[in-house]
């Protein structure tokens, strides 16, 4: 990318604004404990996290044999760089590619989206590999379902699409912690991510020692479709540890051999290229820059960072749109403007990769977040939708001006005629879905086994407890006073809802909502004076809203990360209780424990007689469930769930975590629910509402996305 000035030039040329970038930076990217009845009540809807074990020392890279995996080379299959061109099987080749992320698309739709990419005119797919998706717990490797990378790559090959693979270990990608597993943050002493720190590199060697042998058979020379492998990602916008980059190159070569093209990507400015590239001809240096920047002066600069004859002009991230944070207007760029700047590259035989060709969805808890480069309180989490204003929309739709404009340009320069454009997939609205309150969060605390509570004198982070995503409840006690008390939490990541419970003579006393402390607008809360028969219970429910994925504050631990102060004194004696919702690549527990838990949930609900009273909303977090029916298999279509009138929370459809909703802040009103999640007959919707349920307790299944919600209440720094 370019500087802030260049980005401003691009914004002036668009119909609506493109988010500005950091100066001279590229892109703003940003326990399980023993099972108890409490957890398994939640698991009737959800599933568990995991503890971080201690790893045994790993072998040094020097002990790895060079390219020890032997594969059959296919005669005449070769992809290389020479004479400032890409060459495929001895013929010049112009890359017209696009980013498509398998982890943001249900596997049932991978082929659909790739065929649409081909219809756009693409001949290559660029794709990240998020480490945290494939190793959600230390040593627990997942390569099935939405994590089935090999199947995705083989599908690209079947469809005659080359692959530019971006295996990290850092990817950015508006993905939680830039693709790093959050459990890395729990290792002590702390790892220095993205550096030549020995302990960090041991983890990378172990991970790549699993990943790279899986992809080696899929290299182009071995009959597969992978022609290029990226080393790290936009490192010049972060650091200048050349030893780290060289170590990654050596590791990649040890597993993949000498023939595959390795490349780096950095913003098209001298500072980022100086820090992020590897001189010589061992690694090709690609560039990215803002749409609206003149490409050829940047390609001229690119040549200085490649060996003579080894610098084919390549913009490896040509931005078709931009990301959107909660509380912002949905990002949009003009279709004709975008297409015109793409043509400036292609018309002179330059190569480009569209970022994004198809964005997809941040299902589960994997969305990233951003801050500026000097103040982490400028935290802004990304939407569930990753539509990105890409030519292929979140639901796969292609009948839109941007797809048409870009396709029209690509058709002029494509070496082959473009396939016909497939129709948009059908959508359906299944109408209103009536929900019932099934459990109040604090009532479930009665069912806790004390052995499953982590206790500490001071609060500890989510990662240290083993809760990597979602929510963690902090519980303490204090003595009541005749006057009001002040509660201060200097450092909370990211959003803390505060409740107190005051036992009285005639009743236990329900938790009362006091207020919310937010990372981006942190201020003290006033606690009411209370006369209680015993100490007052203090509950702080902290939500992890997505880890920073880009910039200097990448080390983004979650939970309460400082002391808690009551009237200026440190509050001691804490219990931490995990609320373990399952994430994207985790399967809900379906064993006997779940059945017992479900029975317990029914009994609890009946005993408590959970009735919703719209006139007495206390902002107490609660679970709501309902169902809708689809009368035939033919009527199972993509849909959207509209949360208009609701507060903030997460939603599950048939046990699949479709993401976060927050319509009061917006701009996203509806959550995309792809057809493969649904089924003929009854479909179950469960939501965990944190604040204010809709008075009617209804969500609506509709057939269109909506990004018009909110009143910009997220009072955070605007980039």
C-alpha positions in Angstrom: 0.0 0.0 0.0 0.8 3.6 -0.2 1.0 6.4 2.2 -1.9 8.3 3.8 -1.6 11.0 1.1 -1.9 8.5 -1.7 -4.9 6.9 0.0 -6.5 10.3 0.2 -6.1 10.7 -3.6 -7.9 7.4 -4.1 -10.7 8.4 -1.8 -11.3 11.6 -3.8 -11.8 9.5 -6.9 -14.4 7.2 -5.4 -18.1 7.7 -5.0 -17.9 6.9 -1.3 -14.9 6.8 0.9 -12.2 4.2 1.0 -10.8 3.9 4.5 -7.4 5.6 4.9 -4.3 3.6 5.6 -1.6 4.0 8.1 1.2 6.3 6.9 3.7 4.2 4.8 2.0 1.1 6.0 0.1 -1.4 3.9 -3.2 -2.6 5.4 -4.9 -2.1 8.7 -5.4 -5.7 9.6 -6.1 -6.3 12.2 -9.4 -24.4 29.3 -11.0 -26.3 28.7 -11.8 -27.1 32.4 -13.4 -30.3 33.5 -16.9 -30.8 32.2 -19.6 -29.9 34.6 -23.3 -29.6 34.4 -22.9 -25.9 34.2 -20.8 -26.0 31.1 -22.8 -28.8 29.5 -26.0 -26.7 29.9 -24.3 -24.2 27.6 -23.0 -27.1 25.5 -26.5 -28.1 24.7 -26.1 -25.1 22.5 -22.3 -24.8 22.3 -18.9 -26.4 23.1 -15.5 -26.2 25.0 -12.1 -24.5 24.8 -8.7 -25.9 26.0 -5.7 -25.6 28.2 -2.2 -24.8 27.0 0.3 -27.5 27.7 4.0 -27.1 27.8 5.8 -28.0 24.7 8.9 -30.1 24.6 11.9 -28.5 23.0 11.8 -28.6 19.2 14.7 -29.5 16.9 16.7 -26.7 15.4 16.1 -26.0 11.7 19.7 -26.9 11.1 18.8 -30.5 11.8 16.1 -30.6 9.1 17.2 -32.4 5.9 16.9 -30.3 2.8 13.7 -31.1 1.0 13.4 -34.6 2.4 10.0 -35.2 0.9 10.3 -36.7 -2.6 7.5 -36.2 -5.1 7.2 -37.2 -8.7 7.9 -34.2 -10.8 5.7 -33.9 -13.9 7.6 -33.3 -17.1 7.3 -29.8 -18.6 5.4 -28.4 -15.7 7.3 -25.4 -14.6 6.4 -21.9 -13.3 9.3 -19.4 -13.1 10.4 -15.8 -13.4 12.7 -14.6 -16.1 13.1 -11.5 -18.4 10.8 -9.6 -16.0 7.9 -11.9 -16.8 6.2 -14.9 -15.3 6.6 -18.1 -17.3 4.2 -21.1 -17.2 5.4 -24.2 -19.1 7.8 -22.1 -21.2 5.3 -19.4 -22.2 4.8 -15.9 -20.8 2.0 -15.7 -18.3 0.0 -12.8 -16.9 -1.4 -13.3 -13.5 -5.0 -12.1 -13.2 -5.8 -13.4 -9.8 -8.0 -12.9 -6.8 -8.1 -13.6 -3.1 -10.7 -16.2 -2.0 -10.6 -17.5 1.6 -11.8 -21.1 2.1 -12.2 -20.4 5.9 -14.8 -17.7 5.1 -16.9 -19.9 2.9 -18.8 -23.1 3.8 -17.1 -26.1 2.0 -20.4 -26.8 0.1 -19.9 -23.4 -1.6 -16.2 -23.6 -2.4 -16.9 -24.8 -6.0 -19.6 -22.2 -6.5 -17.4 -19.3 -5.5 -14.4 -20.5 -7.5 -16.6 -20.9 -10.6 -17.7 -17.3 -10.1 -14.1 -16.3 -9.8 -13.4 -18.0 -13.2 -16.4 -16.2 -14.7 -14.9 -12.9 -13.5 -11.8 -13.9 -15.6 -9.4 -15.0 -13.0 -6.7 -17.5 -13.7 -5.2 -17.7 -10.2 -6.5 -17.8 -6.6 -4.5 -16.3 -3.8 -5.3 -17.7 -0.4 -4.2 -17.3 3.3 -3.7 -20.2 5.7 -4.8 -19.2 9.2 -2.7 -21.1 11.8 -5.4 -20.6 14.5 -8.1 -22.3 12.4 -6.0 -25.4 12.0 -4.5 -25.6 15.5 -7.2 -24.1 17.8 -5.5 -25.9 20.8 -1.9 -26.7 21.1 -1.2 -30.0 19.3 -4.9 -30.3 18.2 -4.7 -30.2 14.5 -7.8 -29.8 12.4 -7.9 -30.3 8.6 -11.5 -31.3 8.1 -14.6 -29.5 7.1 -14.1 -25.8 6.6 -10.4 -26.4 7.6 -9.9 -28.9 4.7 -7.2 -26.9 3.0 -6.0 -29.8 0.8 -9.5 -30.3 -0.6 -9.8 -26.6 -1.4 -6.4 -26.6 -3.2 -7.3 -29.8 -5.2 -10.6 -28.1 -6.2 -8.6 -25.1 -7.5 -6.5 -27.5 -9.5 -9.6 -29.3 -10.9 -11.0 -26.0 -12.0 -7.7 -25.0 -13.7 -7.0 -22.2 -11.3 -3.4 -21.6 -10.2 -2.7 -20.9 -6.5 -0.6 -18.4 -4.8 -0.5 -19.7 -1.2 0.1 -17.5 1.8 0.9 -19.8 4.7 1.9 -17.1 7.2 2.8 -17.8 9.9 1.3 -14.3 10.1 -1.5 -13.5 7.6 -3.3 -10.3 8.9 -6.4 -10.7 6.7 -8.8 -9.0 9.2 -8.6 -12.4 11.0 -8.2 -12.8 14.8 -4.6 -12.1 15.9 -3.6 -12.1 12.2 -4.0 -15.9 12.1 -1.8 -16.7 15.1 -3.3 -19.1 17.6 -4.3 -17.2 20.8 -2.7 -19.8 23.0 0.7 -18.5 21.9 -0.1 -15.5 24.1 -0.4 -17.8 27.2 3.2 -19.1 26.8 5.6 -17.7 29.4 8.0 -16.1 29.1 6.1 -14.2 26.4 6.9 -15.0 22.8 8.0 -12.3 20.5 5.7 -12.8 17.6 7.0 -12.1 14.1 10.7 -12.1 15.1 13.7 -14.3 15.3 13.0 -15.0 18.9 14.1 -18.7 19.4 11.0 -19.8 21.3 8.7 -18.3 18.7 10.6 -19.9 15.9 10.3 -23.2 17.5 6.5 -22.9 17.4 6.7 -21.9 13.7 9.0 -24.7 12.8 6.6 -27.2 14.4 3.6 -25.7 12.6 5.2 -25.5 9.2 6.6 -29.0 9.8 3.0 -30.1 9.7 1.6 -27.7 7.1 4.2 -27.6 4.4 4.5 -31.4 3.8 0.7 -31.4 3.2 1.0 -28.9 0.4 4.3 -30.1 -1.1 2.5 -32.7 -3.3 0.3 -29.9 -4.6 3.1 -27.8 -6.0 2.8 -27.1 -9.7 6.0 -29.0 -10.4 4.4 -32.1 -8.7 1.2 -31.9 -10.7 -0.7 -29.6 -8.4 -1.7 -25.9 -8.8 0.5 -24.0 -6.3 2.9 -21.8 -8.2 3.9 -19.3 -5.5 4.4 -19.4 -1.8 4.4 -16.2 0.2 6.9 -15.6 3.1 5.2 -13.9 6.0 2.9 -11.0 5.0 3.6 -7.3 4.6 6.5 -7.5 7.1 7.9 -4.2 6.1 4.9 -2.5 7.7 5.8 -4.1 11.0 9.5 -4.7 11.5 12.9 -5.2 9.9 14.2 -8.5 11.4 15.9 -9.9 8.3 17.1 -12.9 10.2 13.5 -13.9 10.8 12.6 -13.7 7.1 15.7 -15.6 6.1 14.8 -18.3 8.6 11.3 -18.7 7.1 12.9 -18.9 3.6 15.3 -21.7 4.7 12.4 -23.5 6.4 10.2 -23.3 3.3 13.0 -24.5 1.1 13.7 -27.4 3.4 10.2 -28.7 2.9 9.3 -27.6 -0.6 12.6 -27.6 -2.5 14.3 -25.0 -4.6 11.9 -24.8 -7.6 8.8 -23.1 -6.2 8.6 -19.3 -6.4 8.8 -17.7 -3.0 7.5 -14.2 -2.7 7.0 -11.3 -0.2 4.3 -8.7 -0.4 4.9 -5.1 0.9 3.4 -1.7 0.5 4.7 0.1 -2.6 6.9 2.6 -0.7 10.7 2.6 -0.1 10.4 2.3 3.7 8.3 -0.9 3.6 10.2 -2.5 0.8 13.5 -1.8 2.5 12.3 -3.6 5.6 10.2 -6.4 4.2 12.1 -7.7 1.2 14.9 -10.1 0.8 17.5 -8.9 -1.7 18.7 -11.2 -4.5 16.9 -13.7 -6.6 15.9 -16.2 -3.9 12.6 -14.5 -3.1 10.5 -12.4 -5.5 9.3 -9.0 -4.1 5.8 -8.1 -5.0 4.0 -4.9 -4.0 0.6 -3.7 -3.1 -0.8 -0.1 -3.1 -4.0 1.8 -2.9 -6.4 1.7 -5.7 -6.1 5.1 -7.2 -2.3 5.2 -7.0 -0.6 5.3 -10.3 0.8 1.7 -10.6 3.8 2.1 -12.9 6.0 4.4 -10.8 5.5 1.8 -8.0 6.4 -1.0 -10.3 9.6 0.9 -11.2 10.4 1.1 -7.5 9.7 -2.6 -7.1 12.4 -3.4 -9.6 15.0 -2.1 -7.3 14.2 -4.8 -4.8 14.4 -7.7 -7.2 17.4 -9.1 -9.1 17.8 -7.9 -12.7 15.3 -9.6 -15.0 13.4 -11.0 -12.0 10.8 -8.3 -11.4 7.6 -8.9 -13.4 5.2 -6.1 -12.3 2.8 -7.6 -9.7 0.3 -5.9 -7.5 -0.5 -8.8 -5.2 -3.3 -7.0 -3.5 -5.3 -4.8 -5.8 -8.1 -3.5 -3.5 -11.6 -3.9 -4.9 -13.1 -2.5 -1.7 -12.3 -2.2 2.0 -13.0 -3.6 5.4 -15.7 -2.1 7.8 -15.7 -1.9 11.5 -18.7 -1.8 13.8 -19.9 1.8 14.1 -18.8 2.9 10.6 -20.7 3.3 7.4 -20.3 0.3 5.2 -17.2 0.6 2.9 -17.8 1.1 -0.8 -15.8 2.1 -3.8 -16.9 3.0 -7.3 -17.1 0.2 -9.8 -15.8 2.0 -12.8 -13.0 3.8 -10.9 -11.8 0.4 -9.6 -12.0 -1.2 -13.0 -10.1 1.7 -14.6 -7.1 1.4 -12.3 -7.1 -2.3 -12.8 -6.9 -1.7 -16.6 -3.9 0.6 -16.1 -2.0 -2.5 -14.8 -3.3 -5.1 -17.2 -3.0 -3.0 -20.3 0.8 -2.9 -20.0 1.1 -6.6 -19.3 1.3 -6.1 -15.5 -0.2 -8.7 -13.2 -2.7 -8.1 -10.4 -4.5 -10.0 -7.7 -7.8 -8.7 -6.6 -8.1 -8.3 -2.8 -10.8 -9.4 -2.4 -12.4 -11.3 -5.3 -14.8 -12.7 -2.8 -14.8 -11.7 0.8 -17.2 -14.1 2.6 -18.1 -14.2 6.3 -16.3 -14.0 9.6 -18.2 -16.9 11.1 -17.7 -17.7 14.8 -15.3 -15.5 16.8 -12.6 -15.1 14.2 -13.1 -11.5 13.1 -10.1 -9.3 13.6 -9.7 -5.7 14.8 -7.6 -2.6 14.3 -6.0 0.1 16.3 -3.9 3.0 15.1 -0.2 2.8 15.6 0.2 4.9 18.7 -2.9 4.2 20.9 -4.4 0.8 21.5 -7.6 2.4 23.0 -8.5 3.2 19.3 -9.6 -0.4 19.1 -12.1 -1.1 16.4 -13.5 -4.6 15.8 -14.5 -5.8 12.3 -18.0 -6.8 11.3 -19.2 -10.4 11.0 -19.7 -9.8 7.3 -16.5 -9.7 5.2 -18.3 -8.6 2.0 -15.5 -6.1 1.4 -17.5 -4.6 -1.4 -15.8 -7.2 -3.5 -17.2 -8.1 -7.0 -18.4 -11.4 -5.7 -20.6 -10.5 -2.8 -20.8 -12.2 0.6 -23.6 -14.5 -0.6 -21.9 -15.1 -3.9 -24.0 -12.7 -5.9 -22.3 -11.4 -9.1 -25.0 -9.4 -10.8 -23.7 -6.0 -9.6 -21.9 -3.1 -11.3 -18.4 -3.9 -9.9 -18.4 -7.5 -11.1 -19.5 -6.4 -14.6 -17.0 -3.5 -14.8 -14.0 -5.7 -13.7 -15.0 -8.6 -15.9 -15.3 -6.2 -18.9 -11.7 -5.1 -18.3 -10.3 -8.5 -17.7 -12.0 -9.8 -20.9 -9.8 -7.5 -22.9 -6.5 -9.0 -21.7 -7.4 -12.6 -20.8 -5.6 -15.2 -22.9 -8.7 -17.3 -23.1 -12.4 -16.5 -23.5 -14.3 -16.0 -20.3 -16.8 -18.5 -19.0 -20.5 -17.5 -18.9 -21.6 -15.8 -15.7 -23.7 -18.1 -13.4 -26.9 -16.8 -12.0 -27.1 -15.6 -8.4 -28.1 -18.2 -5.9 -31.7 -18.0 -4.8 -32.5 -16.5 -1.4 -35.5 -17.0 0.8 -37.1 -15.2 3.7 -38.8 -17.7 6.1 -40.5 -15.0 8.1 -40.7 -14.2 11.8 -39.1 -16.7 14.2 -40.6 -16.5 17.7 -38.0 -17.1 20.5 -38.4 -18.1 24.1 -36.1 -17.2 27.0 -34.5 -20.6 28.0 -31.9 -19.6 30.6 -30.5 -16.5 32.4 -26.8 -16.6 32.6 -26.5 -15.9 36.3 -29.0 -18.7 37.2 -26.6 -21.2 35.7 -24.0 -20.3 38.3 -25.9 -22.4 40.8 -24.9 -25.5 38.9 -21.2 -24.8 39.0 -18.7 -27.3 40.4 -16.2 -25.3 42.6 -13.4 -27.4 41.2 -14.0 -25.8 37.8 -13.5 -22.2 38.9 -10.1 -20.6 38.5 -9.2 -18.5 41.5 -6.5 -15.8 41.8 -5.7 -12.9 44.0 -5.9 -10.6 40.9 -7.7 -11.0 37.7 -5.9 -13.0 34.9 -6.3 -13.0 31.2 -8.6 -15.2 29.2 -5.7 -16.9 27.6 -4.2 -17.7 31.0 -7.5 -19.3 32.0 -7.6 -21.2 28.7 -10.6 -19.4 27.3 -9.5 -18.2 23.9 -12.7 -16.8 22.5 -16.1 -15.5 23.6 -16.7 -14.5 27.2 -15.1 -14.8 30.7 -17.0 -14.0 33.9 -15.0 -12.4 36.7 -16.5 -12.6 40.2 -15.4 -10.9 43.5 -17.0 -9.5 46.7 -16.8 -6.3 48.5 -18.4 -4.6 51.6 -21.3 -2.2 51.0 -21.0 1.4 52.1 -23.5 4.1 53.0 -22.3 6.2 50.0 -21.6 5.3 46.4 -18.4 3.6 45.4 -16.3 4.0 42.3 -15.2 1.1 40.1 -12.2 1.5 37.8 -10.6 -1.1 35.4 -7.7 0.7 33.7 -7.2 -2.1 31.1 -10.0 -4.3 29.9 -10.1 -6.1 26.5 -12.6 -5.5 25.2 -16.0 -4.9 26.7 -17.0 -5.4 30.3 -20.6 -5.5 31.6 -20.7 -4.9 35.3 -23.4 -6.3 37.7 -23.8 -6.4 41.5 -25.9 -8.6 43.7 -26.9 -7.6 47.2 -28.4 -10.3 49.4 -31.3 -9.1 51.5 -33.4 -10.5 54.3 -36.2 -11.9 52.1 -34.4 -12.8 48.9 -31.1 -13.7 47.4 -31.0 -10.6 45.2 -30.7 -10.8 41.5 -27.7 -9.3 39.8 -28.4 -5.7 38.8 -26.8 -4.2 35.8 -24.6 -1.2 36.6 -22.9 -0.2 33.4 -20.4 -1.1 30.7 -16.7 -0.4 30.6 -15.3 -0.4 27.1 -11.7 -0.5 25.9 -12.3 2.4 23.5 -14.1 4.7 26.0 -12.8 3.5 29.4 -14.1 5.4 32.4 -15.0 4.7 36.0 -18.4 3.4 37.0 -20.3 4.6 40.1 -21.7 1.7 42.2 -24.8 2.4 44.2 -24.8 2.5 48.0 -26.3 -0.7 49.3 -27.3 -2.1 52.6 -26.9 -5.9 52.4 -27.0 -8.7 54.9 -23.6 -9.9 53.6 -20.9 -8.8 51.1 -22.0 -7.5 47.7 -21.1 -9.8 44.8 -19.4 -8.1 41.9 -19.8 -9.7 38.4 -17.8 -8.5 35.4 -18.7 -10.2 32.1 -15.9 -9.5 29.6 -16.4 -10.1 25.9 -13.5 -10.7 23.6 -14.6 -8.9 20.4 -11.7 -10.0 18.2 -8.0 -9.6 18.5 -6.0 -7.0 16.8 -4.6 -8.4 13.5 -2.4 -5.6 12.3 0.2 -3.1 13.7 2.2 -2.7 16.8 -0.6 -3.9 19.2 -0.7 -7.4 17.8 0.0 -8.8 21.2 -3.7 -8.5 22.1 -4.5 -10.5 25.2 -8.2 -10.5 26.3 -10.1 -10.1 29.6 -9.1 -7.9 32.5 -5.5 -7.1 32.1 -4.9 -4.8 35.1 -5.9 -4.5 38.7 -9.5 -3.6 39.5 -9.9 -0.6 41.8 -12.7 0.1 44.2 -12.5 3.7 45.6 -8.9 3.8 44.6 -7.9 0.5 46.4 -7.0 -2.7 44.6 -9.8 -5.2 44.7 -8.4 -8.7 45.5 -9.9 -12.2 45.5 -11.2 -13.2 42.1 -12.9 -16.2 40.5 -12.8 -16.6 36.7 -15.6 -18.6 35.1 -15.4 -19.5 31.4 -18.4 -19.3 29.2 -17.2 -21.7 26.5 -19.2 -21.2 23.3 -17.9 -23.3 20.4 -16.1 -21.6 17.6 -16.1 -22.0 13.8 -14.0 -25.2 13.6 -15.3 -26.9 16.8 -18.1 -29.4 17.0 -20.7 -29.2 19.8 -20.6 -32.1 22.3 -23.4 -34.6 21.4 -22.7 -37.3 24.1 -24.6 -38.3 27.2 -23.4 -35.3 29.1 -25.2 -33.1 26.7 -28.4 -35.0 27.1 -28.2 -34.7 30.9 -27.4 -31.0 30.5 -30.4 -30.5 28.3 -32.7 -32.2 30.8 -31.2 -30.0 33.5 -31.9 -26.9 31.3 -35.5 -27.9 31.0 -35.9 -28.4 34.7 -34.1 -25.1 35.5 -36.3 -23.3 33.0 -39.5 -24.8 34.5 -38.4 -24.1 38.1 -37.5 -20.6 37.4 -40.5 -19.9 35.2 -38.5 -17.7 32.9 -41.1 -15.2 31.7 -40.0 -12.3 29.6 -41.4 -9.0 30.7 -40.7 -6.3 28.1 -41.5 -3.6 30.7 -38.8 -4.8 33.1 -35.6 -5.4 31.1 -32.6 -5.5 33.4 -29.9 -6.1 30.7 -29.2 -9.5 32.2 -27.5 -11.8 29.7 -29.8 -14.6 28.7 -30.3 -17.4 26.1 -33.2 -17.4 23.7 -34.3 -20.2 21.4 -36.8 -20.8 18.7 -37.4 -22.6 15.5 -38.7 -22.3 12.0 -39.7 -24.9 9.5 -38.8 -25.4 5.8 -41.4 -27.6 4.1 -39.3 -29.2 1.4 -35.7 -29.8 0.4 -36.2 -27.6 -2.7 -37.1 -24.7 -0.4 -33.8 -24.8 1.5 -32.1 -21.5 0.4 -29.7 -18.9 1.6 -31.3 -16.5 4.1 -30.4 -13.7 6.4 -31.4 -13.3 10.1 -32.5 -9.8 10.9 -31.8 -8.6 14.5 -33.5 -5.3 14.3 -34.7 -4.3 17.7 -32.2 -6.5 19.6 -29.1 -5.3 21.5 -25.9 -7.3 21.1 -25.0 -10.9 21.1 -24.1 -14.0 19.1 -26.3 -16.4 17.1 -26.4 -20.1 16.3 -28.4 -21.8 13.6 -28.6 -25.6 13.9 -25.5 -25.5 16.2 -23.5 -23.4 13.7 -22.1 -20.1 15.0 -23.1 -17.6 12.4 -21.4 -14.7 14.2 -22.0 -11.6 16.2 -24.8 -9.1 15.8 -25.0 -5.5 17.1 -27.6 -3.6 15.2 -27.8 -0.7 17.7 -24.2 0.2 16.5 -24.4 -1.2 13.0 -23.9 -0.9 10.2 -24.7 -4.6 9.8 -28.3 -5.5 10.6 -28.6 -9.0 9.3 -26.4 -12.1 9.6 -25.9 -14.3 6.5 -27.1 -17.9 6.9 -26.0 -20.0 4.0 -28.3 -22.8 2.8 -25.9 -25.7 3.8 -26.5 -24.8 7.4 -30.2 -25.3 7.0 -32.3 -28.4 6.6 -35.7 -29.6 5.5 -38.0 -29.6 8.5 -37.2 -27.9 11.8 -34.3 -25.5 12.1 -33.2 -24.3 15.6 -32.1 -20.7 16.3 -30.3 -19.9 19.6 -29.0 -16.5 20.5 -27.1 -15.3 23.5 -28.3 -11.7 24.1 -26.1 -9.6 26.2 -28.2 -6.5 26.8 -31.7 -5.7 25.4 -33.8 -8.4 23.7 -36.4 -7.2 21.3 -39.7 -6.7 23.2 -41.5 -9.2 20.9 -38.7 -11.8 21.1 -38.7 -12.2 17.4 -36.0 -12.4 14.8 -36.9 -12.4 11.1 -35.6 -14.5 8.3 -35.3 -12.3 5.3 -33.9 -12.6 1.8 -31.6 -9.5 1.6 -28.5 -8.2 3.4 -28.9 -4.9 5.2 -26.1 -2.5 6.2 -28.1 0.5 7.3 -28.4 -0.1 11.0 -26.9 1.8 13.9 -26.5 5.4 15.0 -22.6 5.4 15.2 -22.8 4.9 19.0 -19.4 3.1 18.9 -17.5 6.2 20.1 -14.1 5.2 19.0 -11.3 6.7 17.0 -12.1 7.0 13.3 -9.2 5.9 11.1 
